[in-house]
Each structure stands twice: as C-alpha cells, then as structure tokens.
C-alpha cells in the first residue's frame, strides 16, 4: 500500500519537484521513495513548564523512527500550561485539538506520535488525531519527582489547596507557605499527584493508545527515553498495519479506561475528556457508561484520595499492576497500539509495594468510581468523586448560599457576617462551558474563613464548573445543563434547601415545581468579546457531551487536501 505522503513526494512532475525540493534540507534522496513520514506532534513550550522536557523525548522518538525505516518530522502544536493560562486552559483545549487535526491532515505525514503531559495537552492531541484517523500513539511525558517539606511528601497541587487553607485558618504562617513553594517542584514533569495529568496518562494507556507501561514513568527517568525510542519504532509498523485510532478505541476501550479511572482514584476531569475523545472517534459513550464503575475498588493510595505520590506509584508496579488486579472488569477484546489485547501480559505485572498499590482483596476503599448524580438540579447529570469526599457529607440536606461567580465568591468569602455553617451547601454558577467561558477549575471552592477558624474543612459544594484533579472535598461538578443556558442551577436562591444523596445518585433542589416555574433565571455574567471566545461560546456542547465544539465531533478522515500548484 502506498503511503499517504507519496501524494506529495511521488512522481516527477512539477508538484513532486516542489514538495521534495523544499524538504531536502539534509534529508537523503531515499527519504522520498515511499518511506513513511512520521509527525512528532509535540506540545513542548517554555510556557507549559510540565511539558518543557519534551524536546528530549522527541529526539528519542525520532531515533526509533529512523531505525525502523521512517522519516521523523517534529511538528509543534499548541500547548496549554495548566497553571499559566487565563481564563482557563480548558477554553483552549478545543482550539488546540482543531489545530492538531488540521496540521496533521494538511501535511505530508503517514502517522503521528503525540507528545503531551500537562492536563489538557493529551486530550487535545487525542481529539485532533482521532478526527483524522491516521495511525497514532501517545507518549506521555511523565510526572515530576516527589517533593518533600518538613520530612513529609509534598504533592504538587493537592498540598497547595491544603496549605493555603491552613494559612487562611491562621495555623500556617505565610513565611512557611513560601518555604513550601520552593520545595514542591524538584524536577521536570507534570504534577506528581493523581491529578488530571497523571490520570490522563493512565486512562490513555488503559484506552490502548500508549506503549504498555508508559503511564507513570517519571519525567527524569531514563526509561521514559527508552520507551520513546520504542514508540518511534512502533509507529512505523502501525503505518504498515494501518492501525488507526478508530480500530483501537472501541466501546470496550473506553470501559477499560473508566475501570482504571476508578481503581486509581483518578480526576473527575477524565470524564469530560473521555466523552470528547469518544465523540471524535465515533465510539458510543455517555454518562450512563460512567456510573456502572462506581463499585470498582480504590487500589492506589495516592494524593488526593490517599497519601503517596506518582514516583511511588511507578516504583510500586504502576498501572499494569493495577490493571492486573481489576482484570475481571476489563474488556479482554480491546486492543492497544501493539495490535494485541490490552490485557495480554498482565499476568507478569506485580505489586512491589502494597502500601502504595493495594491488592483487590484489600482495597483502600471498596468502591471508588465517580458517581453520576441526577435530579431536578441536574437533569442531564452531574458528577462527584466519592473517594475524595467526606463520608458524612455523602448524604446531606442543607441550606444553599449562592454565588454568581468566582469573583463574588472571593469578595464575600472572608466576610465575618457571611451566613454559613457546616451544614450550608455552597452553590456557584456561571462557571460552565459557556458561562465562564471555558468551564474553569473552580468547583472546589475555598471555605469561608469563619468555618476554617472553627476547624471545619469540608462542606458540600455544587457548581457547573470543574475542579483540579489534585483537589479534594465533597464537591459536585459539571452540573448540566449549566446555568448560562438556563439550567436549573440558574434558579437556585440563597436559603433554598438542597439534597445530596450519593447512594441514591440524587441531586435535588427542594423547591416545588410551580415555584421554580415562576422564577427568572439569573442572566449570564459574561459576554464574549469576539474572536475564538465567541466561536467557542456559540458552539461548545455541555459537559455531559464532553464540552467539545459541536462542529468538531466525528471523524473527518485523512483524505489528502487539494493542492494549489
């Protein structure tokens, strides 16, 4: 089978001359004789600090491509530094995915290796690659090494939330807070907790889209470079086999990802990303597929649901050891980028530190999957991570206090006259895909100072926002439809009673239907200013559909675009 790039480089006419001549800058003559050209799509950027080491990773991928008889071509694509971008990196996930798709299709490439790490980069890469459906695989850049402070592990993200609340409570000095800041980041790599970056690396391997064993290799570990070399070899073979995302990413693959998500205590953000990826590749997936995995046991004792960090996870056996323990919940027909069943070889995986990865016979928690809530406050669904919540709040009824925006929340939060107690349900709206816009990670609202001073460290919080995968608490997220499109969240008033019952999967506003019908929804607090932001607001879907742009869903294929020469 002729490779796709020959539509550019084949033939002796003027078009072939132009395409070959412009690319000869060091390439040998036989680079254009039918060898597969492999794009190394890299999200390296100095402004994405978690991905700043991907230059070196790309070099090792390229070595493997050359060795296997291909031609590697590094292709930078948009990168999103989770901690750096405002208003939120999620606003730009779809923009990056659109650029990835168009750059792959527009260029003379036959396969792609996708290099990502920071939260939104791997989802964006997968979304774009799925819509083209050329052979593709992911190399996840890996977590940073463990930080330590005062003789204990210091987790990137999770301990930021914890320590910042202690400063506000007066139990930690600002000076000590600053000392912790300088001790947190020890090396290159993404967050070392089971936040969204680590979660997406794990679920991407569970989907079958990485080389086995990729998830969790620390960024500074030389074994990441070894795997990158092997990935370069493998993508050349995948081109020959025409092993594309649509052949790998079946409904069973997504079920495997959801099982893994529960067992690792992974980020709630994975749900919205998996829904978006499934929408691109055309695999059936909805929130109804998420809840059946609520009874998968939590096996990984990692922050934020536990105590350890990603370096410990890798040392203890990594994702393969986890998958072995839950193999009875996996689809044994689903394949990976090797073209073989994901479960193949799991019998050789082992837990080497049961204090970090528990056997299924002795889990950290017996049921840890993300729960999908419904009710008159979330007709299209909302989610909660019970593993990160306070058990005593998982069945709760309390009086709402409503905040129209994160700005209003922060303005009022430390007011000593704020009418809140430990039974209050904090509600924030205007933070969904359209309302913010971009659906920021603000759902884990900081607690009012008067509660912190009394020793309260958790209350029920509800919003149409997301929360960081490194965060914790009894936090209901992704309420759909969001308030900005007239969802019931827009009708809540301070003083209303709200019931949360996770066991019954219920989220209910205790207000009669006729009273709700008389209420006027709160107007959106944000008006788009034009440009991409306006395009996004006009076309973004709701959280239960993956918050993708409606015109980007589906596979548009690899057809060679028309030329202009």
JONORBEL-V732226 format. One record per helix or strand of 3 or more residues. SS is the DSSP state (~ for helix, > for strand). FROM is the first residue (numbers start at 1). TO is the last residue. Records with the same first field share a line. If there is no record, write none. Layout:
SS = FROM-TO, FROM-TO
This chain:
~ = 6-9, 14-23, 29-32, 49-51, 54-67, 90-106, 119-132, 158-169, 174-184, 196-207, 222-241, 245-248, 251-264, 269-281, 287-291, 310-315, 318-325, 327-329, 346-348, 360-362, 386-388, 391-393, 406-412, 449-453, 483-485, 488-491, 513-518, 531-539, 543-545, 550-552
> = 37-42, 71-76, 111-116, 135-140, 147-149, 152-154, 371-375, 378-384, 395-403, 425-428, 460-463, 475-480, 497-501, 506-509
